[in-house]
Amino acid sequence: MDTHWKLLLDRNRAITIPHILRMCREVGIVANFERVDVCGHEEVEPAVVRLYEATGDARWWKLAKFFVDTRGTEAGGRRKRGEFSRDHAPLFDQTEAVGQAPRATYFYSSAADIGRITGDERYYTALRRLWEDVVTRKLYLHGGIGSRHENEGFGAACELPNLTACAEVCAAVSFVMWSTRMFRLEADARYFDVIERTLYNNRAAGPPTLTVNGQPVELRNVLTSGFARLARDWRSGDMVELELPMPVRRVVARPEVKDCLGKVALQRGPSRSVRGTPSQDQGSAFCNLARSQRGDASFFVFFSFFRLTERTDK
């Protein structure tokens, strides 16, 4: 256990452990349970998994597993809460991401942890299906998720409006958490492509170059699961250089995304700039740049698209 976690745990043990033990008793993990149910907000499951990792006490991951496996069922006579809470069907039967996006990705994060701890591949199979649904049908250009502002939730496939999108920070944080845990289950660089897009609104756009002491390395000979493995007799002063070129790219949405028909986005690296104004009368390059209630235009910059027929020299 690292020093930070040890200090945090020692400081809060007297407060945290009794609360979680009471939770265990209430849902039936330990003796004298009162009811079988799940939490309304799925933030608790990742928390108790972390508690297990910090203490080595198996009760905590078993509590998280109980919550994950009970959601979507009528175990103990409980009443399901519906799609908003992913409580409409057991995880293994779910086919698409639904409901409130931050809560969903917290839930998927903890389920991935349980799959890793138990070695049960059913968790990975279900989560890979849900992850593919998000990244191929419900993901904004800048890595945002949760398009419906009325419930901070996932919409239907390719329901990605520009002006009314939610795509809040909480969803981005928990989406990174989920993708990180998916990578722990399967060392596929696709997960980190999504993580980088979400964190930095960027991923490398061109072929990278790798050199050792100025000599190029043929990447296809050293790549494994998206990572370069260099095996050699290393000496003091050896230099490894990796160049990730970031040329300007034209990015178009899927044709099912109605708000983006006939439009294209320009993307280069982690930084973005805005030129022009929201007014089309002034020849603005951005057609979907809008101001929020507090007058902050930057919120919408990241998923604005250029019209192909408009001027872009302003």
N, C-alpha and C positions, 0 to 999 in steps of 0.2 A: 504494500500500500504506500502511495507517495505521501510526502509530508503534509501537503495541503489537505488531502482527504482524512489523514489521521487526526489532524488538529480539528477539522470540522466535525468529524464523528465524535471525538472525545468531548468537544464542547457541547454538542447537541444530543448526546446519547440519552441523557436523562429525560429530555423532552420528546425526542423522536421515537425511541423504542416503545415506550408505553402507548403512544397513540397508535402505532402500527399493530402492536399486540391486540389492542382493543378492536381494531379493524379486523384482525384475523379471527377473533372470537365471534364477531358479529356475522361474518360470512361463512363460518364453518371450517376454517383452516385448523383451528385448535379447539379444544374442548369448550363446552358451554356456549356453542354458537346460538345466535338469535335468529338469523335469517340467511338465505342464500340470495345474493344480488351482486351487482357490479356498480362501480362508481359512475356518476353522471359525466365526469370529465376524465378522459383517459390519460391525464398527466401522472396519475399516481403509479401506474404500472412501470414506466421507465424508472421512476424514483426508487421503487422497492427493488428493482433489478440492480440498480447502482448500490443500494444498501447491501445486497447480497455480495456484490463484487468487493465492497469495502470491508465486510465482516467475515465472509465465508460461511455465513449462517444460511443453510438451504431453505429455511422457512420463507425467506423473502422472495426468492425466485418462484417458489411454489405458490405463494400468494399471487404474484403476477400471472403465473400460468392459470390459476383458478379464474382470475378476472378475464383473461383472454378467452379461455375455453367456455366460460359461462355466458359471455355476451352473445346475443343472438339466439339464446335457448330459453326454454321455459322451466329450467331446472328448479326444483324446490317450490314450484308453483309461482315463480316470479312472472311478471308481465313485461313483455318486450316493449322497448321505447321507440322502435322504428328506425328508418334510414338515417335520420339526422345524427343519431348516436351509434351508427353501425350495429344496431341492436335488432336488425330485421332478420338476420340469418347467421348461423355459425360461420366463423372465419373461413373454414375450409370450403364452404359453399358459396362464398361471395365471388362475384365475377367482375364487378366494377367498383371503382372508388366513388362513394356517395357520402352525402351529409356534410357537416361542418369540416372544412379542410384541416385546420390545425389539430383538432381532436382526432381526426382520422389518421393523420400521419404520426401522432404520438402513439396511437393504438398499434399501427403497423410496426413502429419502432420496437415496442415492447414484444410484439409477437415474433419479430426477427430475433430478438435476444433469447426468447424461450426456445426457438428453433435451434439456435447455436448451442445453448446450454444442454438441451436434451438430445440433440442429434436427430430429431424427428423431421424428416424431409417434407412432411405434409405442410409445415409452416412455410418453408421456402417455396414450395410449389404454388401455394395460394398467394403469397406475397409477390412473387415474380409476376403472376398474372395481373395483380392489382397495380404493380409498379409500371408494367407495360401499358396498362390502360391510361395511367396518368401521363406518362411521357410521350405517348403517341397521339392522345386525343384531348388532353386537358391541361396542357402546359403552355404558358406564354413564352414568347421569345426571350424574355429576360429571366426566365426560371420561376416566375410566379405561378401559384396555383390557387384555386378557390375563386372562380369567376363571378359567383352570385353575391352581390353586395348585401342582399336582404338577409342572408343567413351565413355569410362568410363561407359558403359551401361550394362543392363541385357542381357544375352544371352537367348537361348531357354531353355526349361526345361532340367535340369541336364547338361547343358553346363558349366562345371566347370573345365577348364584346370588349371594345376598347374603352369607351367613355364611362361605362358603368361597372367596370371590373373592380373587384375587391383586392385580391392578391396581396393580402396583408403580410406584415413582417413575421407574425407568429407562425403563419403557414410556411414561410420560407425557412425559418429556423427548424421546425419539426420535419420538414421535407429533407433538409440536409441530414438531420439525425437519422431518418429512415434510410436514406440512400447510403449513409456510412455503414449502417448495420447490415444492409444488403450486401455491401462489398465484403464484410466479414464472413458472410455465408458463401459468397462466390467472388473470387478475385477477378472481376471483370471491370476493365477501365471505364466502361460506359457509366457506371455509377458515379465515378469521379468527374466525368464530363458534365453530368447533371449538377453535381455539387459545385463545381467551379462556375457553371453558368448561373446558378442561383446566388452564390456568394459574390461573384465579381461581374456578373452579366457578360461572361466571356468564356470562350474556350479557344484553343489554338486553331487557327484557320488554315494553315498551310503545313506542308510536310516538315517535321523538325529535322535538324542536323545535329549529329553527335560526333565529337572529336576527343581523342585522347592524345595529349601532347601535340596537338595540331594535326594529327592524322585522323582522317575521317573513319568512322565506324559504320559498317553496313548494318542498318537497323534491323533489317529482316532476319539477320543472323543472331541477334541478341534479344529480340523482343519476346516476352512471355506474358500473356494476359495484360498487354498494354504497358509493361514495364521493361526497361532495358537492364539486362543482367550482364555485367562486365566481369569476366574471370581472367586474371592475369597476375603476374608477379609485380605487385605494386612497390614503388620506391618513393622515398621522400622527394617531394617536388613535382610528382606527376600531377597533371592538370586535366580535368574532365570538363568539357564545355558543352552545354546543351543550348541550342538556339531554337526558340519557338516563334516562327514568323507570324505576324498578325496583320496581314494585308486587309484592306477594306473589302468586306464581302457584301453581296446582295443576298438578302434572305427573304423568301416568300413563304406565306402561310399555306396550309392545306386548303384546297378549294372549298371544303366544307365550312371554313371559318368565314361567314358572310361579311363580317365587318372589315375584312382585309382583302376582299376581291379587288383586283386591279391595282394593288398597292405593293410596294416593296420597302423593306427596311435596310438601312446601311449599318453595318456592325464592324467595329474594329477594336479589339482589345477590351480592357476593363473601363476605359474612359469614354464618355459620350458628351457631345456638345449640341446645343440647340441654336439654330440660326433662323431668323424670321419670326413671325407672330402667328397666332391662331387664325388670323383673318385670311381667307382665301382671296379676298379682294386685293390684298397687298402682295399676291404671288408667293405666299408662304410655302415652304417645302413641306411643312408638317400639316397634315389635314386633320389629325385627331388629337392634337395637343389641347388639353382643356384645363381649366382652373378648378381646383376644389373649392369647398365652401370657405376655406380660410385664405383663398387667393394664392395658393402654392401650386405653380404649374409643374413642378419637377416630378410630382407623383406619377404623372401620365407619360412622361418622356420615354420611359423604357419600353412601352409597348405601343408607340406611335409608329405609323407607317407612312412612307412617302407615296404620293400618287405618281404614277409613271408619267402622266401627261402634264404635270405641273413644273414650274420653274424650280431649280435647285441651286441657283447661283446667288441667292440673297443672303 
